[in-house]
Every structure is written in C-alpha cells, then in structure tokens.
Amino acid sequence: MRTITHRRVVVTGMGGISNLGRTGVATWAAMKEGRSGISPLKSFPQNEDWTVRFAGEIHDFDPSHVADGREQKRIDRVALFAMVAAHEAVLDSGYDIRNEGDPYRHGTIIGSGIGGVLTMEDGHGKLLAAGPRRVSPFVVPRLMVNAGAGNVSIQFNLRGISTAVASACASSGHAVGIAMQAIQRGDADVMLAGGSEAAITTLTLSAFSSMKALSTRNNDPTHASRPFDKDRDGFVLAEGGAVLVLEELEHAKARGARIYAELVGYGATGDAFHIAAPDENGSGAFKAMEFALRDAELNADSVGYINAHGTSTAQGDKAEVTAVKRLFGSHVYKLAMSSTKSMTGHALGAAGGLESIAAIMAIYEGVLAPTINLDNPDEGFDLDFVAHTAQERKVDVTLNNTFGFGGHNVSLVFKRFLG
C-alpha cells in the first residue's frame, strides 16, 4: 500500500481573462481600482422581449497567440478561454512545462459549469434550418465540458491526470482542490487547474432570466451587480477563464520558482436541499469552510480575508453571511470579506478561478479587492465588506468560497509561504 505523505502545494503561476482585462494581471489591476466590467450586450441583438440586455462580456477576444484561425474554428470559445489563461499562467510560472520534466508528472483539471453551449446552440440551429447533413463534425469536440482540459493538455503536452469538473458555479473551486490533492498524494508534481465559461448566449441568458435570477438594471449595468446590498435584484451573467499553476513545494524550490502563496486547504460539501437554491441557513457553506480549515490545520481566527461567493442574490448572500458569522464567531468582525463579482459579474464555472487570483494576491500584495456598489448593506450585514474601495492590509491566510446550483459548496484556503 502506498503511503500518502501529504506533500505541500504552492501557487507559482496565474493566468486569467475576464471582462476586466485580457490577462490575469490586468484583471487584478482593475479589481484593485474597483472598476466594473459590466456593459450592454453586443453578442446578439435584443428587442423589448429581452428583460435583460447587459452582461459581463469579453469584447474583442483574440486567441491567435494560442490557436491559429483554422484551429479556432475547431475550438469553442469556452476552451479558448482556458487555453489563453493557461498560456499566461505557464509563462508567469517561469516553468517550461512542455519541454521540462516528466510529462506524466504534469496534469490539468479545468472546470466548467456548462461547457460549449454556444456550439450546441449553433449546431442545433443548423440542424433545424438545413438538416442533419449540415451539422459540423466538430460539434462534439467543441461542446464537451472536458474540451478545456483536453485542449490545455494538448497545448502543453500534459500526459498525467487530465480531467474536467462540472459542478455549476463551484466547478473551478473543485478543480483547484482536486488538483491540490493529486499533488499531495504523489500523483503529480505540477498541475494546471482552474475553470472557464462562455455562456453568454441567447439560450442561457433567457433561461436565467426566466428563473428571475438576473438583475434587470438595463439602464444602469455598471451598478447592477451589488452583493450584500439591500437594493440588489439578481446576479449578472459573465464569462471568462482562469488557471493556476500548482506545484509541489520541493519541485518549485529546486528550480528557484517565485511562490505566490501556499494552497493548504480544500473543503467540499453538498447542501442536499434544492437544485437551484442554497440552504437558507448556509449549513453546506459552513461545513465546506470548516472542512477546508481543518484540512489546512488552521483555526478560524487565523483567516484575515474571505473572497466571498457573493453573487448579488438575496438568498445566496444571506446564506453565506449566516454561515460566515456562525463559523467565525466574534473573529468575524476582525476579518474582511468582499465579493469581486460586484465588478466581474458571475462567470459561473470560471468564477472560483478568477476569485482565487484575488484571494492569492491579497496575501502576496497586501491589497483586498473591494465590493463595489455596496451603498446600503442589507439588514444584519454588518461585516467589513471592503465597500467601494480596496484596502491595504497584511493578511497571512485567505479563504475563497465558490458555491453552485445543485448545492455544491467549495472552500479553498491559501496561506502566506514562509519557507
């Protein structure tokens, strides 16, 4: 029987793409400035039948540095986001993962809540309009939820564990946590982990709108995403991708890698309550955070900052705040908690990856990204939500929450690397 040594895992590279910036660096810079990436829709025309006419779109997307024109036709936008984020993350790490080391010790886990829904819609449209012979043979490899992981694996010759996670908005949180465990138990030395989403489509937008889940502030989109605010009216649909380079500590030290933070805890639970609503008491979120801290072997009072799931829905915000107050007790008034979704909107399966960058950089730079649009906190929401503007504060431990439809809850714990 193999002995599990619980090897240490560090973050040595980060990459991302969002409506705030075409790179992780640009996204983080915009977060610190408190900028909104929400704007009127450009992807498709809308009329008065559309109750929601804005989103967190990425405009003028150019993936030519990871795929030429011919390749782009064979890869859905969701996988291209993953490839762009992975490209930046690998460059940022300083590790030539394609040509160095054992490719069977390198792997990837990329999460997505929906996958290639744009390809699915286009393919179905052609089927109805022109019949089955007009459906492209690339539909299946484009729409697969695992297409992001598969293409990133090919992109960097990653021959170790390569898989995908589809747990709605918790997808990239699960991906990062499971990748951490693969390194801890000795199955890999380096993992590219994160998530991507490209679900701003006619079907997805109209479906979320029919659920009454989305904000309808069509005349004021930049102020539409307002987590924890009593005047919120739903979340804002967004897109993007983010990838972290996770590395076994001794492997990273041997090559003199820059270390942003140590990933020390992962907790995951299920609400077993409702397919599209959280347990109002936040019991699943509470346990995910508790399990993550236990995995990290840390007490709750060690946490200085929480990057909240904070979607800007009344039920979700209440459940998370309730869970945080219950877990952290009196310490809750000594820590800070913000929702960067106030700026990006909700990128579904990519959210946890993008927000992990904010949680990591809070440690590395000592800056906490703000919750913008928080003008009137809801009743009982009396925490330090880093309202409006970023805070400079030294924190040694941060926690990132990602929760999803289906009752999926993930918490990740990052810690300052001290050697």
C-alpha positions as CSV (number, residue, x, y, z in Angstrom):
1,M,0.0,0.0,0.0
2,R,1.3,3.4,-1.0
3,T,2.0,5.8,1.9
4,I,0.4,9.3,1.5
5,T,3.0,11.8,2.5
6,H,0.7,14.9,2.1
7,R,3.2,16.9,0.1
8,R,3.0,20.7,0.2
9,V,1.4,22.6,-2.7
10,V,2.3,26.1,-3.8
11,V,1.0,28.5,-6.4
12,T,3.8,29.5,-8.8
13,G,1.8,30.9,-11.8
14,M,-1.6,32.5,-12.5
15,G,-3.4,33.5,-15.7
16,G,-6.8,34.8,-16.5
17,I,-9.1,36.5,-18.9
18,S,-12.2,38.5,-17.9
19,N,-14.3,41.5,-18.8
20,L,-11.9,43.5,-16.7
21,G,-8.8,42.5,-18.6
22,R,-7.4,40.2,-21.2
23,T,-4.9,38.8,-18.7
24,G,-4.9,37.9,-15.0
25,V,-2.5,40.8,-14.3
26,A,-4.9,43.2,-16.0
27,T,-7.9,41.7,-14.2
28,W,-6.3,42.0,-10.8
29,A,-5.3,45.6,-11.6
30,A,-8.9,46.5,-12.5
31,M,-10.2,44.8,-9.3
32,K,-7.9,46.9,-7.2
33,E,-9.2,50.0,-8.9
34,G,-12.8,49.0,-8.3
35,R,-13.8,49.0,-12.0
36,S,-16.9,47.4,-13.3
37,G,-16.7,45.1,-16.4
38,I,-20.5,45.0,-17.0
39,S,-21.8,46.6,-20.2
40,P,-24.7,46.4,-22.7
41,L,-24.8,43.2,-24.7
42,K,-23.1,43.0,-28.1
43,S,-23.1,39.3,-28.8
44,F,-26.6,39.2,-30.3
45,P,-29.4,41.7,-31.0
46,Q,-32.2,42.2,-28.4
47,N,-35.6,43.8,-28.5
48,E,-38.2,44.6,-25.9
49,D,-38.8,40.9,-25.3
50,W,-35.4,40.6,-23.6
51,T,-35.8,41.6,-20.0
52,V,-32.0,41.5,-19.6
53,R,-29.9,43.3,-22.1
54,F,-26.4,43.5,-20.5
55,A,-23.8,41.1,-19.2
56,G,-20.1,40.8,-18.3
57,E,-18.9,40.1,-21.9
58,I,-15.4,39.9,-23.1
59,H,-15.2,42.1,-26.1
60,D,-12.6,41.9,-29.0
61,F,-11.4,38.5,-27.9
62,D,-8.2,37.5,-29.8
63,P,-6.9,34.0,-29.0
64,S,-4.5,34.0,-32.0
65,H,-1.4,33.5,-29.7
66,V,-2.8,30.1,-28.6
67,A,-4.6,28.9,-31.8
68,D,-4.4,30.0,-35.4
69,G,-7.5,30.8,-37.5
70,R,-8.1,27.2,-38.6
71,E,-7.7,25.8,-35.1
72,Q,-10.1,28.5,-33.7
73,K,-12.9,27.1,-35.9
74,R,-12.5,23.7,-34.2
75,I,-12.4,25.0,-30.6
76,D,-15.3,26.6,-28.7
77,R,-14.9,30.0,-27.0
78,V,-15.0,28.3,-23.6
79,A,-11.9,26.1,-24.3
80,L,-10.1,29.1,-25.9
81,F,-10.6,31.0,-22.7
82,A,-9.0,28.1,-20.8
83,M,-6.1,28.0,-23.3
84,V,-5.4,31.7,-23.0
85,A,-5.5,31.6,-19.2
86,A,-3.2,28.5,-19.2
87,H,-0.7,30.2,-21.6
88,E,-0.4,33.2,-19.3
89,A,-0.1,31.0,-16.2
90,V,2.7,28.9,-17.6
91,L,4.6,32.0,-18.7
92,D,4.1,33.6,-15.3
93,S,5.4,30.5,-13.6
94,G,8.7,30.5,-15.4
95,Y,8.5,26.8,-15.9
96,D,8.7,25.4,-19.5
97,I,6.2,22.7,-18.7
98,R,6.1,21.5,-22.3
99,N,9.8,20.7,-22.5
100,E,10.9,20.2,-18.9
101,G,10.3,17.4,-16.5
102,D,8.3,14.2,-16.9
103,P,5.1,14.9,-18.9
104,Y,3.4,12.1,-17.0
105,R,4.0,14.1,-13.8
106,H,2.2,17.1,-15.3
107,G,-1.6,17.3,-15.5
108,T,-4.6,19.5,-15.7
109,I,-8.1,19.9,-14.3
110,I,-10.3,22.5,-15.9
111,G,-13.8,23.1,-14.6
112,S,-16.8,24.5,-16.5
113,G,-20.4,24.8,-15.4
114,I,-21.9,24.4,-18.9
115,G,-19.2,23.9,-21.5
116,G,-19.7,24.6,-25.2
117,V,-23.2,25.9,-25.1
118,L,-22.6,28.3,-28.0
119,T,-21.6,25.4,-30.2
120,M,-24.6,23.4,-29.1
121,E,-27.0,26.3,-30.0
122,D,-25.3,26.9,-33.3
123,G,-25.3,23.2,-34.2
124,H,-29.0,22.8,-33.3
125,G,-29.8,25.9,-35.4
126,K,-28.1,24.3,-38.4
127,L,-29.9,21.0,-37.8
128,L,-33.3,22.7,-37.8
129,A,-32.5,25.0,-40.7
130,A,-30.7,22.7,-43.1
131,G,-31.0,19.1,-41.8
132,P,-28.6,16.6,-40.2
133,R,-26.1,16.6,-43.1
134,R,-25.2,20.2,-42.3
135,V,-24.2,19.6,-38.7
136,S,-20.4,20.0,-38.3
137,P,-18.3,17.0,-37.2
138,F,-16.6,19.4,-34.8
139,V,-19.7,19.9,-32.7
140,V,-19.0,17.2,-30.3
141,P,-15.3,18.0,-29.5
142,R,-16.3,21.7,-29.3
143,L,-19.2,21.3,-26.9
144,M,-17.7,18.8,-24.5
145,V,-17.3,20.1,-20.9
146,N,-13.9,18.5,-20.9
147,A,-12.7,20.3,-24.0
148,G,-10.9,22.9,-22.0
149,A,-8.9,20.3,-20.1
150,G,-8.3,18.3,-23.3
151,N,-7.0,21.3,-25.3
152,V,-4.8,22.5,-22.5
153,S,-3.4,19.0,-22.1
154,I,-2.5,19.0,-25.9
155,Q,-1.3,22.6,-25.7
156,F,1.4,21.8,-23.1
157,N,1.9,18.0,-23.6
158,L,0.4,17.2,-20.2
159,R,0.3,13.4,-20.1
160,G,-0.6,13.0,-16.4
161,I,-4.1,13.3,-14.9
162,S,-6.3,15.3,-17.3
163,T,-9.9,15.7,-16.4
164,A,-12.8,18.1,-16.0
165,V,-15.2,19.1,-13.3
166,A,-18.8,20.2,-13.9
167,S,-20.3,21.4,-10.6
168,A,-22.0,24.6,-11.8
169,C,-20.5,27.7,-10.2
170,A,-18.3,25.6,-7.9
171,S,-16.5,23.9,-10.9
172,S,-13.2,25.7,-10.8
173,G,-13.1,25.6,-7.0
174,H,-13.4,21.8,-7.2
175,A,-10.8,21.7,-10.0
176,V,-8.2,23.5,-7.9
177,G,-8.9,21.4,-4.8
178,I,-8.8,18.1,-6.6
179,A,-5.6,19.2,-8.4
180,M,-4.1,20.0,-5.0
181,Q,-4.9,16.5,-3.7
182,A,-3.3,14.9,-6.8
183,I,0.0,16.6,-5.9
184,Q,-0.3,15.9,-2.2
185,R,-0.8,12.2,-2.7
186,G,2.1,12.0,-5.2
187,D,0.3,11.5,-8.5
188,A,1.7,14.7,-10.0
189,D,4.3,17.4,-9.4
190,V,2.7,20.2,-11.4
191,M,-1.0,20.8,-12.2
192,L,-2.7,23.4,-14.3
193,A,-6.1,24.0,-12.6
194,G,-9.0,26.4,-12.9
195,G,-12.1,26.9,-14.9
196,S,-13.6,28.6,-17.9
197,E,-17.1,29.7,-19.0
198,A,-18.6,31.2,-22.2
199,A,-22.3,31.0,-21.6
200,I,-23.5,34.5,-22.6
201,T,-25.8,33.1,-25.3
202,T,-29.4,33.5,-26.2
203,L,-30.5,30.3,-24.5
204,T,-28.5,30.7,-21.3
205,L,-29.4,34.3,-20.8
206,S,-33.1,33.8,-21.5
207,A,-33.1,30.7,-19.2
208,F,-31.6,32.5,-16.3
209,S,-33.9,35.4,-16.9
210,S,-36.9,33.2,-16.8
211,M,-35.8,31.9,-13.4
212,K,-35.8,35.6,-12.2
213,A,-32.2,35.1,-11.2
214,L,-30.7,38.0,-13.1
215,S,-30.6,41.7,-12.5
216,T,-32.7,43.8,-14.8
217,R,-30.9,47.1,-14.4
218,N,-30.7,47.7,-18.2
219,N,-30.3,51.4,-17.8
220,D,-27.5,51.1,-15.3
221,P,-25.5,48.0,-15.9
222,T,-22.3,49.0,-14.1
223,H,-24.3,49.2,-10.9
224,A,-26.3,46.1,-11.4
225,S,-24.0,43.6,-9.6
226,R,-24.3,44.7,-5.9
227,P,-23.6,41.8,-3.5
228,F,-24.8,42.3,0.1
229,D,-26.8,45.4,-0.8
230,K,-30.5,45.6,0.0
231,D,-31.3,47.1,-3.4
232,R,-29.8,44.1,-5.4
233,D,-32.1,42.4,-7.8
234,G,-30.1,39.4,-9.0
235,F,-26.8,38.4,-10.4
236,V,-25.1,39.5,-13.7
237,L,-24.1,36.8,-16.2
238,A,-20.4,36.9,-17.1
239,E,-17.7,34.9,-18.9
240,G,-14.0,34.3,-18.6
241,G,-11.3,31.8,-17.6
242,A,-8.6,31.4,-15.0
243,V,-5.8,28.9,-14.5
244,L,-3.4,28.4,-11.6
245,V,0.0,26.6,-11.8
246,L,0.1,24.4,-8.7
247,E,3.4,22.9,-7.9
248,E,4.8,20.5,-5.3
249,L,7.0,22.6,-3.0
250,E,10.3,20.8,-3.4
251,H,9.9,20.8,-7.2
252,A,9.3,24.6,-7.1
253,K,12.2,25.3,-4.8
254,A,14.6,23.2,-6.9
255,R,14.0,25.5,-9.9
256,G,14.0,28.7,-7.9
257,A,10.4,29.4,-8.6
258,R,8.6,32.5,-7.3
259,I,5.9,31.4,-4.9
260,Y,2.7,33.5,-4.6
261,A,1.2,31.5,-1.7
262,E,0.7,28.0,-0.4
263,L,-2.6,26.2,-1.0
264,V,-3.2,24.4,2.3
265,G,-6.9,23.6,2.5
266,Y,-9.8,22.3,0.5
267,G,-13.3,21.6,1.7
268,A,-16.3,20.4,-0.3
269,T,-19.9,19.6,0.7
270,G,-23.4,19.3,-0.8
271,D,-26.5,21.0,0.6
272,A,-28.8,18.1,-0.3
273,F,-31.6,20.8,-0.2
274,H,-32.7,22.2,-3.6
275,I,-31.4,22.0,-7.1
276,A,-31.2,25.8,-7.6
277,A,-31.4,27.4,-4.2
278,P,-29.0,27.3,-1.2
279,D,-29.9,26.1,2.2
280,E,-31.0,29.4,3.8
281,N,-29.1,28.6,7.0
282,G,-25.9,28.1,5.0
283,S,-25.2,24.8,6.6
284,G,-23.4,23.4,3.5
285,A,-21.3,26.5,3.1
286,F,-20.5,26.4,6.8
287,K,-19.2,22.9,6.6
288,A,-17.2,23.5,3.4
289,M,-15.3,26.3,5.2
290,E,-15.0,24.3,8.4
291,F,-13.6,21.3,6.4
292,A,-11.2,23.5,4.5
293,L,-9.8,25.0,7.6
294,R,-9.5,21.5,9.2
295,D,-7.7,20.3,6.1
296,A,-5.3,23.3,6.4
297,E,-4.8,22.6,10.1
298,L,-5.7,26.2,10.9
299,N,-8.1,27.8,13.4
300,A,-10.8,30.1,12.1
301,D,-9.2,33.1,13.8
302,S,-6.2,32.8,11.5
303,V,-8.2,34.0,8.5
304,G,-7.8,37.6,7.6
305,Y,-9.8,37.8,4.3
306,I,-12.6,35.9,2.6
307,N,-13.2,36.3,-1.1
308,A,-17.0,35.6,-0.9
309,H,-19.1,33.7,-3.4
310,G,-21.3,36.8,-3.1
311,T,-23.4,36.6,-6.3
312,S,-25.8,39.5,-5.6
313,T,-28.9,37.4,-4.9
314,A,-30.8,37.7,-1.7
315,Q,-30.9,34.0,-0.9
316,G,-27.3,33.3,-1.7
317,D,-25.9,36.4,0.1
318,K,-27.9,35.7,3.2
319,A,-26.9,32.0,3.4
320,E,-23.2,32.9,3.0
321,V,-23.2,35.7,5.6
322,T,-25.1,33.4,8.0
323,A,-22.5,30.7,7.5
324,V,-19.5,33.0,7.9
325,K,-20.9,34.5,11.1
326,R,-21.6,31.1,12.6
327,L,-18.1,29.7,11.8
328,F,-16.0,32.7,12.7
329,G,-17.9,33.9,15.8
330,S,-16.5,37.1,17.3
331,H,-13.5,37.0,14.9
332,V,-15.8,37.8,12.1
333,Y,-15.6,41.4,13.0
334,K,-11.8,41.3,12.7
335,L,-11.6,39.9,9.2
336,A,-12.6,41.4,5.9
337,M,-14.9,39.8,3.2
338,S,-15.5,41.1,-0.3
339,S,-17.2,40.0,-3.5
340,T,-15.3,40.7,-6.7
341,K,-18.4,39.6,-8.6
342,S,-19.5,43.1,-7.9
343,M,-17.0,44.0,-10.7
344,T,-16.9,41.0,-12.9
345,G,-20.4,39.7,-12.6
346,H,-20.8,35.9,-12.2
347,A,-18.7,33.9,-14.5
348,L,-20.2,30.6,-13.3
349,G,-17.6,27.8,-13.7
350,A,-14.8,30.3,-14.1
351,A,-15.7,32.3,-11.0
352,G,-13.7,30.3,-8.5
353,G,-10.5,30.6,-10.6
354,L,-10.8,34.3,-11.1
355,E,-11.6,34.9,-7.5
356,S,-8.7,32.6,-6.3
357,I,-6.4,35.2,-8.0
358,A,-7.9,37.9,-5.8
359,A,-7.5,35.7,-2.7
360,I,-3.9,34.9,-3.5
361,M,-2.9,38.4,-4.4
362,A,-4.4,39.7,-1.1
363,I,-1.6,37.7,0.6
364,Y,1.1,38.5,-2.0
365,E,0.5,42.2,-2.3
366,G,-1.4,43.0,0.9
367,V,-4.4,44.5,-1.0
368,L,-8.0,43.5,-0.6
369,A,-10.2,43.9,-3.6
370,P,-13.4,45.9,-2.9
371,T,-17.1,45.1,-3.1
372,I,-18.3,48.0,-5.3
373,N,-22.0,49.2,-5.5
374,L,-22.5,48.4,-1.8
375,D,-24.4,51.5,-0.9
376,N,-26.9,50.1,1.6
377,P,-25.9,46.8,3.3
378,D,-28.8,44.5,3.9
379,E,-30.2,44.1,7.4
380,G,-27.8,42.2,9.6
381,F,-24.9,42.5,7.1
382,D,-22.6,44.3,9.5
383,L,-19.3,42.9,8.4
384,D,-16.3,44.6,6.8
385,F,-17.2,44.1,3.1
386,V,-14.4,46.3,1.8
387,A,-17.1,48.6,0.4
388,H,-16.3,50.7,-2.7
389,T,-12.5,50.9,-2.5
390,A,-9.7,48.5,-2.0
391,Q,-7.9,48.1,1.4
392,E,-4.3,47.8,2.1
393,R,-3.9,45.2,4.8
394,K,-1.4,42.4,5.6
395,V,-3.2,39.1,5.7
396,D,-1.5,35.7,6.1
397,V,-4.5,33.4,5.4
398,T,-7.3,33.9,2.9
399,L,-10.3,31.8,2.1
400,N,-12.1,31.6,-1.3
401,N,-15.8,30.4,-1.4
402,T,-17.5,29.0,-4.6
403,F,-21.0,27.6,-4.4
404,G,-23.1,26.3,-7.2
405,F,-26.6,25.2,-8.3
406,G,-27.1,21.6,-7.2
407,G,-26.0,22.5,-3.7
408,H,-22.2,22.2,-4.4
409,N,-20.0,24.1,-2.0
410,V,-16.2,24.6,-2.1
411,S,-13.8,26.5,0.1
412,L,-10.1,26.9,-0.6
413,V,-7.6,28.1,1.9
414,F,-4.4,30.0,0.9
415,K,-1.6,30.8,3.2
416,R,1.5,33.1,3.1
417,F,4.5,31.0,2.2
418,L,7.2,31.3,4.9
419,G,9.5,28.5,3.7
